Amino acid sequence: MTTSDITQLAGAIARTVKVLRAGRGWSLDQLSARSGVSKGVLVALEQGGSNPNLATLAKLSDAFGVPVTQLVEVGEEPAVRVGDVSRVMWHGPAGGTGTLVGATSPPWATELWHWEVLPGESFGGDAHAPGTRELIWIESGSLTLSVDGEPHQADAGESAQFPGHLPHHYSNSGNSAARFIMLVVVPPVNDLHSRTACVLRPASRRLPSRAAASHGPRQRNRVHLPCRGRAPERSPPPGPALRAAPCVPVPGRGTSRGSAVRPRPRRRR
């Protein structure tokens, strides 16, 4: 990849991240909290002055709920694309490669990868967003897949699938190169939980109930219970800072159904 290609790629990532963040109404702090990428890295990335690695792109992909291909897309994506749009996203220390072949559009985008992991090389380790699924098929060689600390060996012709939200790691401990196909299903972003978390208040604060708020400040500590000609058998539970006095019907007063009065508290002698 030439210097011109790197500059063009950095500019494409900067534009895409800005558009995705603005479309969701997130600040840099919110995106940093969601993705686990520091605010300083995000600032440099949006200014086009950073060339992020695969781990950073994967974290941003999980945060936005889009495939990695959308983050590194240089031009506009047509409705039908035919051609080689693959991009090498990982280089192993011994010469192995991880190539992002392509991806479908969100929601529930699917990434298609082709990997060649040479003996002694390994990659992975980070858990993805909840709902992520991974599927691999071994083309040649053998591969050790560790999911949540438990190793599994997959040989040529075999496949393996697992939840991507668990910590996982790929390694080649054999004597020949391991070549395999990987599919990664990227779930859409669930904003409902984040919105709920933003409006939660500390547990130490006591908020007035709807009944108290509806009667104004003077009657904040009173709850008016309906009285239908007889005392209620079971009163609804009071709010956290409210206590409800029982209703006692008094015939002959007010309406024909009787009106409710509250008994006066007994004096202690």
Secondary structure, DSSP 8 states (H G I E B T S, - for coil): --HHHHHHHHHHHHHHHHHHHHHHT--HHHHHHHH---HHHHHHHHTT-----HHHHHHHHHHHT--HHHHS--S---SS--S---EEEEE-TTS-EEEEEEE--SSSEEEEEEEEE-TT-EEE-----TT-EEEEEEEESEEEEEETTEEEEEETT-EEEEETTS-EEEE--SSS-EEEEEEEEE----HHHHHHHHH---TT-----HHHHHTTTTTTT-------SS--SS-----TT------EEETTSSSTT-EEE--------
